Amino acid sequence: MTASRSATLGDELFVAGRLDEAMAAYRQALALSPGFAAARVGLDAILERARTRQPNEQLIQLLIDAYADNGANWEAIGWGAANQVVIGWPSDPTPEAMAGNALLIEFLRKSLNRDAALERKLLALRDATAKIVMQPSPPDAIVRLTEAIAEQAWLNEYIWPDDPAVPDGPAGAMYRPQPAPRPEVVEERQLAAGLTQIAPITDSVSQSVAAMYEANPYPRWTHLARRPSVDVRAALMRDFPHATAVAFDAPLSVLMPGAGTGQHPLSVASAYDNANVTAVDLSRASLAYGKRMASRYGVANIEFLQGDILDLPKLGRTFDHVECVGVLHHMADPKAGLMAISQVARRGAFVRLGLYGEGARRIVVKARQEIASAKLPPTLDGLREFRRRVMGGGWRRLVKLTEWEDFWSASLLRDLCFHVQEHRFTVSRVREFLDGSGLRFLGFEFNAGAVQRAVDANPIALYRARFPTERTLSDLARWEQLEREKSNLFPGYAFVCQKQ
Ligand SMILES: C[S@@+](CC[C@H](N)C(=O)[O-])C[C@H]1O[C@@H](n2cnc3c(N)ncnc32)[C@H](O)[C@@H]1O
């Protein structure tokens, strides 16, 4: 059997819920062809979901192997790794013993922890490790453990509580940024200074939003996972067969407004067939981060421009495809942003958008109220104090926020609960938003993910059962009706439109 056939078999078994067999098929594909991206993605999806009640040696080895593979998705497999680390945590977790736990070391260095129980254990381990590493000539294994915990602290942007009794140096690096900047930071400062600007930012909300992301570029990420290449227009035509077929000359010009630190744009630039990506953002620090990662991964088909979405028409260019996720709800007038995007999209271009949902974010609204009344500042100290209250029980009604992926680092948490500007949508607001924009709604995209837990029903199945004659699933009036009947239907709104 070829690697491709094994990976396809793995996908079929995965969909059928036969995960052990799917895992074997993916492993066979990887044995035949170690870099085979489709098999890597499939195996990582299983490792992401793998939960056992007892430590499982086979899973642990597969996770360690995945951490040794630069093409694996370390963010995804971190969920499965955290489960194995927690359930295998010994009753007497001395730093000496934990330093020998290969999965723990890899997890700390490569995946952001998003597990409250594991965080408590790691904090105790950090304090015990600090005591040893501060002594003269600490053992090498303890130095390696200290470095791994410090790397985790870098990943979470020092969101864990500080301890001023631990001085700067190797131990202090587990608690706070060190006085000498890391080499990445120095490189980003240089790259930021050299970015091309579309136009000076004049909108006052855009200025405040820019300041926020200059201080906390979103998100901090360290690793570009390998993905199978995809003809995105063909894939979207398959998903939305009612779209209008329009042919564009290669290469596809892709616009990504609100690019952040480049995680999404670089995955697009490296996976979409024959595409050139233009990444635009207000924040120079965010773009510089993306630019550094582009050169680290040798991704050359991407340019980074600083500017406001409102000024996109000043580029004097049009684009064949647009992806703008998690951005427009942070503008003073999201519709003005949408109109600017529509203006630079060519006829027939697909526009993929992601917007906050009112229903799913009720808990965030409560958090924002608490933050305002307690006058918590959006600084590292304010973020740490917020977490102390939420995780320590003072603000118990917010504890479910720990189930959100964005709870676990400073930039993620600031974005989640301390944002200077956020709008939230309903289907009815999405409909008004698109009205008169020149963009035709093609359909929602429902991807598995943590926010999905907020949803209590399968929206597609509900729609089909309720409106069996409307097969395109693209009638916003019907979705609106469904949402009125079931208020918690959407985790947020991820959808695709087409420029008319
Ligand atoms: C939550 S982050 C999302 C980043 C990225 N799209 C992602 O999904 O990882 C929002 C980004 O949108 C950018 N942004 C917000 N308003 C913008 C505007 N008016 N023009 C350009 N970028 C904007 C911010 O600077 C920030 O980097």
The ligand as an SDF file (V2000), in Angstrom:
LIG
                    3D

 27 29  0  0  0  0  0  0  0  0999 V2000
   -7.1200   38.8450   17.6700 C   0  0  0  0  0  0  0  0  0  0  0  0
   -5.8590   39.2940   16.5730 S   0  0  0  0  0  0  0  0  0  0  0  0
   -6.1110   38.0860   15.2970 C   0  0  0  0  0  0  0  0  0  0  0  0
   -4.8600   37.8010   14.5120 C   0  0  0  0  0  0  0  0  0  0  0  0
   -5.0340   36.7210   13.4350 C   0  0  0  0  0  0  0  0  0  0  0  0
   -6.0540   37.0820   12.4730 N   0  0  0  0  0  0  0  0  0  0  0  0
   -5.3430   35.3950   14.0640 C   0  0  0  0  0  0  0  0  0  0  0  0
   -6.4860   34.9250   13.9110 O   0  0  0  0  0  0  0  0  0  0  0  0
   -4.4520   34.8100   14.7040 O   0  0  0  0  0  0  0  0  0  0  0  0
   -6.5050   40.7580   15.8080 C   0  0  0  0  0  0  0  0  0  0  0  0
   -5.4850   41.4270   14.8930 C   0  0  0  0  0  0  0  0  0  0  0  0
   -6.1950   42.3480   14.0580 O   0  0  0  0  0  0  0  0  0  0  0  0
   -5.4430   43.5300   13.9430 C   0  0  0  0  0  0  0  0  0  0  0  0
   -6.3680   44.6490   13.6380 N   0  0  0  0  0  0  0  0  0  0  0  0
   -7.4100   45.0690   14.3800 C   0  0  0  0  0  0  0  0  0  0  0  0
   -7.9990   46.1360   13.7800 N   0  0  0  0  0  0  0  0  0  0  0  0
   -7.3110   46.3520   12.6270 C   0  0  0  0  0  0  0  0  0  0  0  0
   -7.4130   47.3150   11.5970 C   0  0  0  0  0  0  0  0  0  0  0  0
   -8.3280   48.2730   11.6380 N   0  0  0  0  0  0  0  0  0  0  0  0
   -6.5510   47.2490   10.5670 N   0  0  0  0  0  0  0  0  0  0  0  0
   -5.5820   46.2890   10.5320 C   0  0  0  0  0  0  0  0  0  0  0  0
   -5.4270   45.3590   11.4940 N   0  0  0  0  0  0  0  0  0  0  0  0
   -6.2710   45.3910   12.5350 C   0  0  0  0  0  0  0  0  0  0  0  0
   -4.7830   43.6830   15.3050 C   0  0  0  0  0  0  0  0  0  0  0  0
   -3.6520   44.5250   15.2560 O   0  0  0  0  0  0  0  0  0  0  0  0
   -4.4530   42.2380   15.6510 C   0  0  0  0  0  0  0  0  0  0  0  0
   -3.1590   41.8630   15.2340 O   0  0  0  0  0  0  0  0  0  0  0  0
  1  2  1  0
  2  3  1  0
  2 10  1  0
  3  4  1  0
  4  5  1  0
  5  6  1  0
  5  7  1  0
  7  8  2  0
  7  9  1  0
 10 11  1  0
 11 12  1  0
 11 26  1  0
 12 13  1  0
 13 14  1  0
 13 24  1  0
 14 15  1  0
 14 23  1  0
 15 16  2  0
 16 17  1  0
 17 18  1  0
 17 23  2  0
 18 19  1  0
 18 20  2  0
 20 21  1  0
 21 22  2  0
 22 23  1  0
 24 25  1  0
 24 26  1  0
 26 27  1  0
M  CHG  2   2   1   9  -1
M  END
$$$$
